[in-house]
Amino acid sequence: MLQKKKKKKHLISCRTHISFYNTANHTSIHENILMFSCEPFSPGAKVKNGDVAVTEGEDATMSCRITETDEIISQVTWQKRTRGNSVREDFLVIVAPQDVHHVNGLGERVRFIGDIAAQNGSIRVSNVSLRDEGNYTCIITVFPSGSFQTEIKLSVRVHPKVTITPEAPPVVGEGEQIMAACTAASGRPPASVTWVVDHLNSTFTIHSNETHHSDGTTTVRSYLIVVPTISMNEQEVQCVVNHTALKQEEVIPFRIQVHYPPHSVNIRHGTSREGPVFQCMADSSPSEGTKYTWSRYQMDFGRIISPSSCLGCLVVDWRPVLGVSPSPSGLTPCVAG
C-alpha cells in the first residue's frame, strides 16, 4: 500500500513594516508609511558582531552583518550609550540604498563602511577617546521580517605616561631609604611596573600603590627602596612598564646617586707649567662639595700655589737649585672633608 506523502509546512508571516527614520527633518520619529505583505518568514536571521578594543586616538571598526536571510535591508540604525553620555541615542541612520544621515553629535568622526546590498551595516569611528567607550547597538531592518539587533562593547585603552622621579639622594649609613619612584600615569587598564636591579649588591624592597581617577584611568607608582652602599653609586637600574596599549615593554634607565663622606685619601704627583703638582684625592659623593686642607708643608725653595681649576691641588713654583729636585716629602697627607 502506498503511503500518502505529508506536505511540508511553510511558515508564512503577515506583518506591517514601518520606516524608523524621517528623512524630511532628520529625526527618529516614525513616518506614517504603512506596508502590509505576506511573505515566507526567515526566523533564522542573525546579526553578527564582535566586541572591539582600541587604544585612545586609534580608529574603531564595528562590524555588523545580517546572515541566514535573503531579505533586503531597508534601514540600518546605530545607537550608543557611552561614558560621555549614559543616555542611549541614535547617531547614524542608513536608509536603503545608501542614504547616510548623521545625528546627535559624532558627525564626520563616524563613517559608514558597509554595503546595504551586501547586507553589511558596518561603521568606523575615528580618533576614539575614552568618552567614546561604551555599548553600541546595531539595528538592521529587513522587509518583511522587521528589525534585528546586536550590541557591541567598545573598550578604550589609554597609554600611560611613564616617568622616573629621583628622591633626595640616599646617604650611606642612614638605613633604608627611597631611591626613586617610577610612575605610569593615567593608564587604562592599570599598567604593570617592575624594576630590573641586577647590579645592586644591597638589600632592596619595592613598594607600589595605585590611584584611581574619575575618568576610569589609573596611576601606578612603584618605589625602589634600598639600604645604600658606596659600591651602589653610579650603578644603573631600570624601570620596566608593560601595558596593553604598548607594542612592546617600555624601559626607562636610571643612574643611582649615593651620597657618602670622603675616604681613601691619596696624593698624586704631576707637573704643570708653573711647576710640580701635588693633588690630594679622595673618593666621595658628591665630589664637588669636598674640602681639602693641607695641614703642614715646609719648602726650602719656591712657593705654594692653590689653583682654583684643580680641586685639592698644590702647585710648587720651584726655583731650580743645583742638586735639588722637587719632592712632596715636606707635605703631610691632606685632609678631605
Backbone hydrogen bonds, N-H to C=O, Kabsch-Sander energy under -0.5 kcal/mol:
donor,donor_aa,acceptor,acceptor_aa,energy
12,I,10,H,-0.6
13,S,39,E,-2.5
14,C,12,I,-0.5
15,R,13,S,-0.6
15,R,37,S,-1.5
17,H,35,M,-1.5
22,N,27,T,-2.2
23,T,21,Y,-1.0
26,H,22,N,-1.1
27,T,22,N,-1.1
31,E,19,S,-1.2
33,I,31,E,-1.1
34,L,32,N,-0.5
35,M,17,H,-1.2
37,S,15,R,-1.3
39,E,13,S,-2.0
41,F,11,L,-1.6
45,A,42,S,-1.3
46,K,67,T,-1.9
48,K,46,K,-0.6
48,K,65,R,-3.4
52,V,153,K,-2.4
54,V,155,S,-2.2
56,E,157,R,-3.3
57,G,128,V,-3.4
58,E,55,T,-2.6
60,A,125,V,-3.1
61,T,59,D,-0.5
62,M,60,A,-0.6
62,M,123,I,-2.5
63,S,61,T,-0.6
65,R,48,K,-1.7
66,I,119,Q,-1.7
67,T,46,K,-3.4
72,I,143,F,-0.7
74,S,141,T,-3.0
75,Q,141,T,-1.5
76,V,94,I,-2.5
77,T,139,I,-2.9
78,W,92,L,-3.1
79,Q,137,T,-2.6
80,K,89,E,-2.2
81,R,135,N,-2.2
82,T,85,N,-2.2
83,R,133,E,-2.7
84,G,131,R,-2.1
89,E,80,K,-1.8
91,F,78,W,-2.5
92,L,78,W,-1.3
93,V,101,H,-2.4
94,I,76,V,-3.1
95,V,93,V,-0.5
95,V,99,D,-2.8
96,A,74,S,-2.3
99,D,95,V,-3.3
100,V,98,Q,-0.8
101,H,93,V,-2.8
103,V,91,F,-1.7
106,L,103,V,-0.6
109,R,106,L,-2.1
110,V,107,G,-1.6
111,R,124,R,-2.6
113,I,111,R,-0.6
113,I,122,S,-1.7
114,G,122,S,-1.2
115,D,120,N,-1.3
118,A,115,D,-0.8
119,Q,116,I,-1.8
120,N,115,D,-2.3
121,G,64,C,-3.4
123,I,62,M,-2.1
124,R,111,R,-2.3
125,V,60,A,-2.9
126,S,109,R,-3.1
126,S,124,R,-0.5
128,V,58,E,-3.1
132,D,129,S,-1.5
133,E,130,L,-1.2
134,G,154,L,-1.6
135,N,81,R,-2.5
136,Y,152,I,-3.2
137,T,79,Q,-2.4
138,C,150,T,-2.7
139,I,77,T,-3.1
139,I,137,T,-0.6
140,I,138,C,-0.6
140,I,148,F,-3.3
141,T,75,Q,-3.1
141,T,139,I,-0.5
142,V,140,I,-0.6
142,V,146,G,-3.3
143,F,72,I,-2.0
146,G,142,V,-2.7
148,F,140,I,-2.6
150,T,138,C,-1.9
152,I,136,Y,-3.7
154,L,134,G,-3.1
154,L,152,I,-0.6
155,S,52,V,-2.8
155,S,153,K,-0.6
157,R,54,V,-3.4
157,R,155,S,-0.5
158,V,188,R,-2.3
161,K,185,A,-2.2
162,V,160,P,-0.6
163,T,183,T,-2.2
165,T,181,A,-3.1
167,E,179,M,-1.6
172,V,259,H,-2.7
173,G,228,P,-0.6
174,E,171,V,-1.6
177,Q,226,V,-3.2
179,M,224,L,-3.4
180,A,224,L,-1.0
181,A,165,T,-2.4
182,C,222,S,-2.9
183,T,163,T,-3.0
183,T,181,A,-0.5
184,A,220,V,-2.8
185,A,161,K,-2.9
185,A,183,T,-0.7
187,G,218,T,-2.5
188,R,158,V,-1.9
192,S,242,N,-2.7
193,V,191,A,-0.5
194,T,240,V,-2.6
196,V,238,Q,-2.8
197,V,195,W,-0.6
200,L,197,V,-1.5
201,N,199,H,-0.7
202,S,200,L,-0.9
205,T,225,I,-2.9
207,H,223,Y,-2.0
209,N,221,R,-2.2
211,T,219,T,-2.6
213,H,217,T,-2.9
216,G,213,H,-1.8
218,T,187,G,-2.8
219,T,211,T,-2.8
220,V,184,A,-2.3
220,V,218,T,-0.5
221,R,209,N,-2.4
222,S,182,C,-2.6
223,Y,207,H,-3.6
224,L,180,A,-2.6
225,I,205,T,-3.0
225,I,223,Y,-0.7
226,V,177,Q,-2.8
227,V,203,T,-1.8
232,M,229,T,-0.8
233,N,230,I,-1.4
234,E,256,I,-2.4
235,Q,232,M,-1.9
237,V,254,F,-2.8
238,Q,196,V,-1.9
239,C,252,I,-2.8
240,V,194,T,-3.0
240,V,238,Q,-0.5
241,V,250,E,-2.9
242,N,192,S,-2.4
246,L,243,H,-1.7
250,E,241,V,-2.7
251,V,249,E,-0.5
252,I,239,C,-2.9
252,I,250,E,-0.5
254,F,237,V,-2.7
256,I,235,Q,-3.2
256,I,254,F,-0.5
259,H,170,P,-2.8
260,Y,285,S,-2.1
263,H,283,D,-1.5
266,N,281,M,-3.3
268,R,279,Q,-3.2
270,G,277,V,-3.2
272,S,275,G,-1.1
277,V,270,G,-2.9
278,F,314,L,-3.0
279,Q,268,R,-3.1
279,Q,277,V,-0.5
280,C,278,F,-0.5
280,C,312,G,-3.3
281,M,266,N,-3.9
281,M,279,Q,-0.5
283,D,263,H,-2.1
284,S,282,A,-0.6
285,S,260,Y,-2.2
289,G,286,P,-0.7
290,T,287,S,-1.5
293,T,335,V,-2.6
295,S,293,T,-0.8
298,Q,330,G,-0.6
303,R,317,D,-0.7
305,I,315,V,-2.3
310,C,307,P,-1.0
311,L,309,S,-0.5
313,C,310,C,-1.7
314,L,278,F,-2.0
315,V,305,I,-3.3
316,V,276,P,-2.8
317,D,303,R,-2.5
317,D,315,V,-0.7
318,W,316,V,-1.8
321,V,324,V,-0.5
324,V,321,V,-2.6
330,G,327,S,-0.5
331,L,328,P,-2.4
332,T,296,R,-1.7
335,V,293,T,-2.8
336,A,334,C,-0.5
337,G,291,K,-2.6
